[in-house]
């Protein structure tokens, strides 16, 4: 729909990545993509192949992880930075003010994939 009008549209809500693609978006811009890039890349690949049911199942798994991240204490961006660090990624420090940093008494499930 948007492609026909000469526009390029990216999907925003991470929880709706697959729906955005189905509505005509060509990709996504998401805050949680760095925490689980393999899931979003797989959704994109499966969408391109027309394997919507499998893509939907993976989108649901990404949503479950996002909802679990939201149960952690602290700001979601601080939680994401901590998870990336725990996964062996770069230490990008904490979030900037006025956002609160991730507390030292962290949520026990952050950094671990539930499976």
C-alpha positions as CSV (number, residue, x, y, z in Angstrom):
1,X,0.0,0.0,0.0
2,X,2.7,2.6,1.0
3,X,5.2,1.3,-1.5
4,X,2.7,2.1,-4.3
5,X,2.6,5.7,-3.1
6,X,6.4,6.1,-3.3
7,X,6.8,6.0,0.5
8,X,9.1,3.8,2.6
9,X,7.6,2.8,5.9
10,X,9.2,1.1,8.9
11,X,7.2,-0.6,11.7
12,X,7.8,0.8,15.2
13,X,6.2,-1.4,17.9
14,X,8.4,-4.5,18.4
15,X,5.4,-6.5,19.5
16,X,3.8,-5.8,16.1
17,X,6.8,-6.4,13.8
18,X,5.1,-9.2,11.8
19,X,1.8,-7.3,11.6
20,X,3.7,-4.2,10.3
21,X,5.3,-6.2,7.6
22,X,1.9,-7.7,6.6
23,X,0.5,-4.1,6.4
24,X,3.2,-3.0,4.0
25,X,6.2,-1.9,6.1
26,X,9.6,-2.8,4.6
27,X,11.3,-3.3,8.0
28,X,11.3,-2.3,11.6
29,X,12.9,0.1,14.1
30,X,12.8,-1.5,17.5
31,X,14.2,-1.1,20.9
32,X,14.4,-4.8,21.7
33,X,16.0,-5.9,18.4
34,X,19.5,-5.8,19.9
35,X,18.5,-8.2,22.7
36,X,17.1,-10.9,20.4
37,X,18.2,-10.1,16.8
38,X,18.0,-13.7,15.7
39,X,14.3,-13.8,16.4
40,X,13.5,-10.7,14.4
41,X,15.7,-11.7,11.5
42,X,13.9,-15.1,11.4
43,X,10.5,-13.4,11.4
44,X,11.6,-11.2,8.5
45,X,13.0,-14.2,6.6
46,X,9.9,-16.3,7.2
47,X,7.6,-13.5,6.2
48,X,9.5,-13.1,2.9
49,X,9.0,-16.9,2.3
50,X,5.2,-16.6,3.1
51,X,5.6,-18.9,6.1
52,X,3.3,-16.8,8.2
53,X,2.3,-19.3,10.9
54,X,5.9,-20.1,11.8
55,X,6.7,-16.3,11.7
56,X,3.7,-15.7,14.0
57,X,5.0,-18.3,16.5
58,X,8.4,-16.6,16.6
59,X,6.7,-13.2,17.0
60,X,4.8,-14.6,19.9
61,X,8.0,-15.8,21.5
62,X,9.6,-12.3,21.0
63,X,6.5,-10.8,22.7
64,X,6.8,-13.2,25.7
65,X,10.4,-12.1,26.1
66,X,9.5,-8.4,25.9
67,X,6.7,-8.9,28.5
68,X,9.2,-10.7,30.8
69,X,11.7,-7.8,30.4
70,X,8.9,-5.4,31.4
71,X,8.6,-7.3,34.7
72,X,12.2,-6.5,35.7
73,X,12.8,-3.6,38.0
74,X,14.0,-0.5,36.4
75,X,13.7,1.3,33.1
76,X,13.3,-0.9,30.0
77,X,16.3,0.6,28.3
78,X,18.5,0.0,31.3
79,X,17.2,-3.6,31.4
80,X,18.0,-4.0,27.7
81,X,21.6,-2.7,28.2
82,X,22.1,-5.1,31.1
83,X,20.8,-8.1,29.1
84,X,23.1,-7.3,26.2
85,X,26.0,-7.1,28.7
86,X,25.0,-10.4,30.3
87,X,24.8,-12.0,26.8
88,X,28.5,-11.0,26.2
89,X,27.8,-7.9,24.2
90,X,29.5,-4.6,24.7
91,X,29.2,-2.6,27.9
92,X,27.4,0.5,26.8
93,X,27.1,1.9,30.3
94,X,23.8,2.9,31.8
95,X,21.0,5.0,30.6
96,X,21.2,8.8,30.7
97,X,19.3,11.0,33.1
98,X,16.5,11.4,33.8
99,X,15.9,7.7,33.2
100,X,16.7,5.5,36.3
101,X,19.5,3.0,36.0
102,X,19.0,-0.7,36.5
103,X,19.0,-1.4,40.2
104,X,21.7,-3.7,41.6
105,X,19.0,-6.1,42.9
106,X,18.3,-7.3,39.4
107,X,15.4,-9.4,38.3
108,X,16.6,-13.1,38.3
109,X,15.3,-13.9,34.8
110,X,17.0,-11.1,32.9
111,X,19.8,-12.2,30.7
112,X,18.4,-15.8,30.5
113,X,16.2,-17.0,27.7
114,X,13.2,-18.9,28.9
115,X,12.7,-21.9,26.8
